[in-house]
Amino acid sequence: MAAPFPDWNDLRDILLITDAGSLSGAARIARISQSTMSRRLAAIEAHGQPVFLRDEMGRMSPNARGQELVAAAREMAVIYERVKARLSDAGPPLRVASCEMMARLFLSPAIPVWSAKADSVAELQVHEDVYALDPAGYDVMVAPMAAAPERSTGQLLGVLQMGLFAAPHYVASNRIRGRLETLEGQGVIRASKALAEVESYRWLARQGGNVALLSPNVPTMAEACANGLGVALLPLDLAAGDPRLLPLDGPKAPPCEVWAVADADAATDPRVAGFLKWARGHFRATRGEERAPV
């Protein structure tokens, strides 16, 4: 019957004895009695399989077999410590950049769900002009856009249903009654930068009217609209409950797509790839198929 080969616990004891140079020293490091360490070594060296050489002073050094086992033990210890450090250290948070509207409608309820399921937490960063950010300043950006930008990886999270709104005093002063077939003659709050490329805001630009304000920030548009600056195209989720805004009967706007994007190189990070994959399923489930097609 072949002697049982040393397992990881045996290898750790062999390494301890090698580094300590004696059974008593290894026992002190392991915080066990010398007799216990002696019994462990006896079990390892049973069946005529010695591991250590002993000199007349009681010092112990590994023989040829023992040296191979010590080398294996050191390799395993290094791998173990590396994995332990990686899994024990939470590391930097996943930086999710967005605007105030996306933070409110999409991300604030979702980020805690992600953090509870993931190995790392997410940090929500809210910016007034999210499109002006340097990609080095975030890991994932969530924003309305037409598609994932060039040299990036993206996930369509869902859509926002859009509608035309104006302040009550704007409606009264401009004598808006009934359905608007066109925006000609109206002051119109339009999108700028990457937001202007979203289909819903491209549609708005085709409806005519006089440009009253250009902004890449939808909450800024909503505030300008509430202050009577002009007609704005706003997400129903954002504007429908605002008593300062009145919905206008007019042409139906296409929905606004919301994307989560990351730099193509950064998307190879398991945290980033994991968030993009999770976000797709999460928002599809929580916002519904009709409002979040993928």
C-alpha angles and dihedrals in degrees: 000000000000119000114254111259116241114265128211092278090053091048091052090053091048089051092048093051092046093051094042095043093219144050092245092052093048090048091054092051092048091044093232133115121276090239090057092051089047091053090049092053091046089056091049093050095042121125093037097297104131119188104180139053116216125206128206091269093056095252114146130214129172119260122220092284091044093051091058091049091048091051090051091047092052092050092049092047091053092050091047093051091047093052091043091053093047095049097038095049112073089205125201117333122257103259110223112187123196145137128269094262095051090045090055100040102033116010113036093068093039105047095068089051090053094046091051092053101037133075089236134043124242125232115211112215116192118204132180093220105028092170092064094060122118108240088232088067096064142030098212130014122202115196145127108278142147095244141327108301123247114283092021139101118229146180124207104230100183145287138277118222109231136210141175117257139178137176116265092242091050090052091049097045092047093044095232108180127168124341123355110220092183139006094231109138093019128111106244129200106215137188126253136195117011092344089065089064093059108107095238091057093042085055091051091053089057093056094075127226134126119294108246097171140357118211138158089207121083097200088053088053090050092051092048089049092049088052091057099254094134148288116324134193105225139169111265090227089060103038108029094078096044110104090202091066131067122202113236125219106233146105114341113249123218116249123268116244120226118207136187109212138178135183108273093241093046090050089073088069106104090226093055095042090047093051093049092050093045094046093055093056095038097054093040088057099040100041099039134242096274094052098036111039116175 
